[in-house]
Amino acid sequence: MDDKHFLLNIFSQENFTAQELETIILKFKKVVFSKNSFLLSEGKVANNYWFVESGFIRSFVQDTEGRNISTNFYSTGDIAIDWPSFFLRNPTRENMQALTDCVCWQLDFDTFQTLFHSITAFREQGRTTLVGSYFALKNHSISVIADPAKARYQQLLQKKPHIIQNVSLKHIATYLGITDTSLSRIRKEVAKE
């Protein structure tokens, strides 16, 4: 196993034995997604998840008027997953699409189950990741309701500046729950501060 393997950034050598790391890393498959290709489409069951090595991915849903509304963004080091579909084996309501060419490390559901039940550290890291994702989703949901648009933008700018720099304003605006015009105005205000 290469000491510089990307997944060693995800699975810390402090938490796993060398044998566990080798077992885990060999189970992942390197996949490349071209810009605009779909990793997951609405109505399908999520049979895989991906750790993003490079590139940008967006998840989105269609609202009642047929507009695409961004629900999340994924970039280097993130896990791109539809948690409910993957674990509950239900068809997803979201789409995941590569915004750029992407290199990812893919794990399928059955292999995940094997690792989850056989390697304690893998199971604990998975739980920690799930909880962190839940908290981020909950905080974003509350923010869209309770915080002014400018505060939501500033929070995204502070926590994920790479998203602001690499994702189209149209997608960012829908994620923040505002129009493109409002986002342009907010960006100008923030730039002047």
N, C-alpha and C positions, 0 to 999 in steps of 0.2 A: 504494500500500500504506500502510495506517495505521501510523504510528510506534509506536502503542500496542497493536498486534495481539498477542494472547496468545502466539502461536507465536514471537515475538521473545524471549520469556523462555526458550524451548527452544533456538532456533537463534541463537546469539550473533552480533551484527554484527561482532564481532572476528574470527570464523572464516570468514565467508562474504562474498562480494561482494554488493553491492546487487542485482545481476541474479540471482545464485544464490538469495538470500533470496526475491525475488519469485517466481521459478520454483517454489521449494519450497512457499511458503505458498499459492500459487494451486492447488496439487495437493491440499491438504487440504480436507476437507469438514466443515463444522460440523454436528454431530448432537446431538440432545437425547434423553436416555434418561429415562423416567419411573421413579420409585421402583419397585423390584421387577422391572423388565424385565430381560431377559437380553441381554447383549452377545454372549455365546458360550455354546453348550450342548454338553454332553458328546456325543461321537460326530460332531460337525461339524468340518470343517476350518476353521481360523482364516484367513479371507481378508482380515481387516482388523486394524489395531491403532489405539489411541486415545491421544492425549495428553489428560489430564484437566484441563479448565479450572476446573471447580467440581463439587463433590459427592464422594461416596464410593462405591467399587466394591469388591466382595469376590470373590475367586476361591475355589472350593471343590471338593472331590471327595466322593464317597460312600464311606464305609469298608465293610468286608465285612458290617457289621450294618445298613447303610442310613442311618447317621448322616452329616450334612453336616459335613465338617471343613474349616475355613478354611485356605487355603494362602497367601493374600496379601491385602493391602489396597492400594487405589490412591486417591490424592486429588490435589489441585491440583499440577500439574507432573509427575506420574508418568506413565509409559507403561504402559498396560494392554495386555498382550500375552501370548499363550501362545507363547513362543519356539519350542518344538519343533514345534508344529502349524503355525505360520506359515511357518517356514523349511523343514521337512521335508515339508510338505503332507500330514501325517497327521491322522486324526481325533483331536481332543483328548479327554483324560480329565477335564478340568476344566470347570467352569461359571464364567462371570463374570456377576455380577448387580449392578445398581445398588442400593445401599442407600438412596440419596436420589435426588432428581431430579439429573441430571448433564448438564453441557455438556462435550462432548468434540470433539476434532479428529481425524478419521478419515482413514487412508490405507490404500488397498487394496494387495494383494500385487504386482500388475503395475506399478502406479505406483511403489511402493517400489523394485522392481527397476530401473525406468528411472532414477530418481533416484540409486540406489546405484551404478549403472554409469556415470553421466554427470557426477556432481558429487563430486569427491574428498573435500571437507570433509564432505559428507553421509555418505559411506561411513565416514570415520574417526570421526565422531560416533556413528554406528550401532554400530560395533565397540566403542567405549568404553562405550556404554550397555549393550550385551550383556554385556561383561565385568563391569561393575559389578553387573548383575542376577545374574549367575552367582555372584559372590562373596557377595552378600547371601543368596542361596538356600543356598549352601554353609554360610555362617556360621549361618543359622537351623537348618538340618538338624543340624549338630553341636551347637548349643546345646540343642535339644530332647532330645538324647541325653545330653550331658555336663554341663549346667548345672542347678542347682536351679530349681524353678518360680519362686521369688521373684526370682532373678537374671534369668530370662527376662522376667518382668513389668517389672522395673526397667529393663532394657535397652530394651524397647518404649516405656516411659514416657519415657525419656531421648531416644531417637532419633525417636519419632513420637508426641508427646503428643496431637496432634490426632486420632489414631486412638482413643486411650483416651477422649477427650472426646466422640467422635461415633459410635462404633460400639458395637453392643450387647455387653454382657459375655458373652453366650452365644457370639457369634462370636469374640471375643477369646480366650475360654477354649479353644476348639477349636484356634485358631492356636497357642496356647502349649502345647497338649498336656495340658491339665488340665481338671478339672471346674469347673462354675460355682461350686460350694461352695468349692473350693480357691481360686479366684480372689477370691471375696468375702473370705475369710480373709486372703489375701495383701494385698489392697487396704487392709484395716483395719490390718494390721501396718505397712505402708509409710506410711500416713497418720499413725500415731502417732510415727514416727521424726523 
